[in-house]
Amino acid sequence: MKEYYEKSLKAIKLLNIKTKEEYNKLLKDYLLLNVESLKYISETRNFKEIIKYAEDIA
């Protein structure tokens, strides 16, 4: 699960995702966690905080 979490955050960073809608479009083509799973793992309700986590990924 952690592997998919990191992969999802990297996708947000690399593709410069800014909204849930943009991210949800990726779910159809890539094996990524859905928004609710990201929120649960990140322990936040705010997608903008997840974007900040993604920007901190090396």
C-alpha positions in Angstrom: 0.0 0.0 0.0 2.8 2.4 0.8 4.3 1.8 -2.6 1.1 2.9 -4.3 0.8 5.9 -2.0 4.3 7.1 -3.0 3.5 6.4 -6.6 0.4 8.4 -6.4 2.2 11.3 -4.8 4.9 11.2 -7.4 2.3 11.3 -10.2 0.7 14.4 -8.6 4.1 16.1 -8.5 5.3 15.1 -11.9 2.1 15.9 -13.7 1.5 19.1 -11.7 -2.0 18.0 -10.5 -3.9 20.8 -8.8 -7.4 19.5 -8.3 -9.2 16.2 -7.4 -10.9 16.3 -10.9 -7.5 16.2 -12.6 -6.3 13.4 -10.4 -9.4 11.4 -10.9 -8.8 11.4 -14.7 -5.5 9.6 -14.1 -7.2 6.8 -12.2 -8.6 5.4 -15.4 -5.2 5.0 -17.1 -2.8 4.4 -14.2 -2.7 2.1 -11.1 -3.0 4.8 -8.5 -4.9 5.1 -5.2 -8.2 6.9 -5.3 -8.6 10.3 -3.6 -10.3 8.8 -0.5 -7.4 6.4 0.1 -4.9 9.2 -0.3 -6.8 11.2 2.3 -7.0 8.3 4.7 -3.3 7.5 4.5 -2.3 11.2 4.6 -4.7 11.7 7.6 -6.2 14.7 6.0 -9.5 15.7 4.4 -7.9 18.4 2.2 -6.6 17.5 -1.2 -4.4 20.6 -1.3 -2.5 19.2 1.7 -1.9 16.0 -0.3 -0.5 18.1 -3.1 1.9 19.7 -0.6 3.0 16.2 0.5 3.6 15.4 -3.2 5.7 18.4 -3.7 8.0 17.3 -0.8 8.6 13.9 -2.4 12.1 13.6 -3.7 
